Amino acid sequence: MPALAEDRRTAVRDIVVDILELEEEVVTDTSLFIDDHGADSLRAIEILAALEREFDITIDQAKLAEMVNLEAVYQVVAEAPAR
């Protein structure tokens, strides 16, 4: 299971917080985007697209269902193939 470097983790967090329009301190690694922060599927797609642009990676849309919190997003980004 690949790990994500700290600078990439910070960039992922910044993207998620920005798209969800939340204060950084409200989002924890395990807080759930939908249940805890009221995110919807459109926001999830926005996060996926932003991550692909930021890191020049490809994320299969099937991974959206796994991207429920920051820990899961870190994992998806770490495993995503470069373009």
C-alpha positions as CSV (number, residue, x, y, z in Angstrom):
1,M,0.0,0.0,0.0
2,P,1.8,3.2,-1.2
3,A,2.0,6.1,1.1
4,L,1.5,9.7,0.1
5,A,4.3,12.3,0.9
6,E,3.4,15.0,3.4
7,D,3.5,17.8,0.8
8,R,1.0,15.9,-1.4
9,R,-1.2,15.2,1.6
10,T,-1.3,18.9,2.3
11,A,-2.2,19.7,-1.3
12,V,-5.0,17.1,-1.2
13,R,-6.3,18.5,2.0
14,D,-6.2,22.1,0.5
15,I,-8.2,20.9,-2.6
16,V,-10.8,19.1,-0.6
17,V,-11.3,22.0,1.9
18,D,-11.5,24.5,-1.0
19,I,-14.1,22.5,-3.0
20,L,-16.2,21.6,0.0
21,E,-16.0,25.3,1.1
22,L,-15.1,24.4,4.7
23,E,-12.6,25.7,7.3
24,E,-9.5,23.5,7.4
25,E,-9.8,22.7,11.1
26,V,-13.3,21.2,10.5
27,V,-12.1,18.5,8.2
28,T,-10.2,15.6,9.8
29,D,-8.6,12.7,8.1
30,T,-11.5,10.5,9.0
31,S,-14.5,12.9,8.9
32,L,-16.9,11.8,6.2
33,F,-17.5,14.2,3.3
34,I,-21.2,13.3,2.9
35,D,-22.3,12.5,6.4
36,D,-20.2,15.0,8.3
37,H,-19.8,17.8,5.8
38,G,-22.9,17.6,3.6
39,A,-21.0,17.0,0.3
40,D,-22.8,15.8,-2.7
41,S,-21.8,13.7,-5.8
42,L,-21.0,16.8,-7.8
43,R,-18.5,17.9,-5.2
44,A,-16.9,14.5,-5.3
45,I,-16.5,14.7,-9.1
46,E,-15.0,18.2,-8.7
47,I,-12.5,16.8,-6.1
48,L,-11.5,14.0,-8.5
49,A,-11.0,16.4,-11.4
50,A,-8.9,18.8,-9.3
51,L,-6.7,16.0,-8.0
52,E,-6.1,14.7,-11.6
53,R,-5.1,18.2,-12.7
54,E,-2.9,19.0,-9.6
55,F,-1.0,15.7,-9.6
56,D,-1.2,14.9,-13.4
57,I,-2.7,11.5,-12.5
58,T,-5.7,9.5,-13.8
59,I,-8.3,8.4,-11.2
60,D,-10.9,5.9,-12.4
61,Q,-14.4,7.2,-11.7
62,A,-15.2,3.9,-9.9
63,K,-12.9,5.2,-7.2
64,L,-15.4,7.9,-6.3
65,A,-17.3,5.5,-4.1
66,E,-14.1,4.9,-2.0
67,M,-13.3,8.6,-1.6
68,V,-15.4,9.1,1.5
69,N,-12.8,10.9,3.7
70,L,-9.3,12.4,3.5
71,E,-7.6,9.1,4.4
72,A,-9.3,7.3,1.5
73,V,-8.5,10.2,-0.9
74,Y,-4.8,10.0,0.1
75,Q,-4.9,6.3,-0.7
76,V,-6.6,6.8,-4.1
77,V,-4.1,9.5,-5.0
78,A,-1.1,7.4,-3.9
79,E,-2.3,4.4,-6.1
80,A,-3.3,6.5,-9.1
81,P,-1.2,6.0,-12.2
82,A,0.6,9.0,-13.7
83,R,-0.6,10.2,-17.1
